[in-house]
């Protein structure tokens, strides 16, 4: 039947009737509910459907019938659909919380679908009387090892309370790197202290505290959850940011000094290599120019041959000596001009 309904949706888009009815019903858990949809037995080739649209689920066909009188009855769990004079009835026996949904009555005729009636049915469980769950934020910065106390206030009103079940308080932590919040603490049903409002005796405030010495891994958002009467109420959350103080230690000092010493050593080594290379270049040039200068100096020397006469200083020797001995030193004069060949 569900497949036929989907095929009909693909054949032609439905429309709303000229006198469509949409209403809302609020019922308590366990209460019986009856929904009526108009049916005319004179309609030809006409089918009627009751469907349910619930949150996070596909449409569900609860029952179907034809327009003329046929005693058809269909039952799914606690839901019964059947014909009654001039109507197509949907009956819920003892409504439960999961029966909360939108119920549509649809008429299909000649491949045309018409929405005749829509009803939003809300099934409410017992009222725990809780009017609010609040959490206080942290004003001072938190460091690793600091004690932190988180507080959750549960406000309730006993006048509206129809559920006698006590509530329990849980603490959850949500972290960016985790897909699901994790349960970290449970209070049970005993608060740290409760006080009644001086303005109205029926109003009460209970405060639940959670304390611990935090570490850097405790960063996240902490939620207070109150579970009672089949419901879970969450607080607004308290964000815990932990500031990690970086302490300077001896290891860091040694590492930095070694890096500085290594850098200085590399600079000195590079400077020495550069100085040695420059010194070798200068020494080679000086050797070359020394050889050239020596050659120029040698080629430009002037040679002379002076003659010295050796004479005795004694008078007797000067008189007796006839011949004079001479010593000759020969010299040569040579002219050299740099850049020109010898003549």
Buried (B, 14 or more C-beta within 10 A) or exposed (E): EEEEBEEBBEEEEBEEEEEEBEEEBEBEBEBEBEBBBBBEBEBEEBBBBBBBBBEEEEBBBBBBBBBEEEEEEBEEEBBBBBBEEEBBBBBBBEBEEEBBBBBBBBBBBEEEBBBBBBBBBEBBBBBBBBBBBBBBEBEEEBEBEEEBEBBBBBBBBEEEBEBEEEBBBBBBBBBEEEEEBEEBBEBEEEBEEEEEEEEEEEBBBBBBEBEEEBEEEBBBBBBBBBBBBEBEBBBBBBEBEBEEEEEEEEEEEEEEEEEEEEEEEEEEEEEEEEEEEEEEEEEEEEEEEEEEEEEEEEEEEEEEEEEEEEEEEEEEEEEEEEEEEEEEEEEEEEEEEEEEEEE
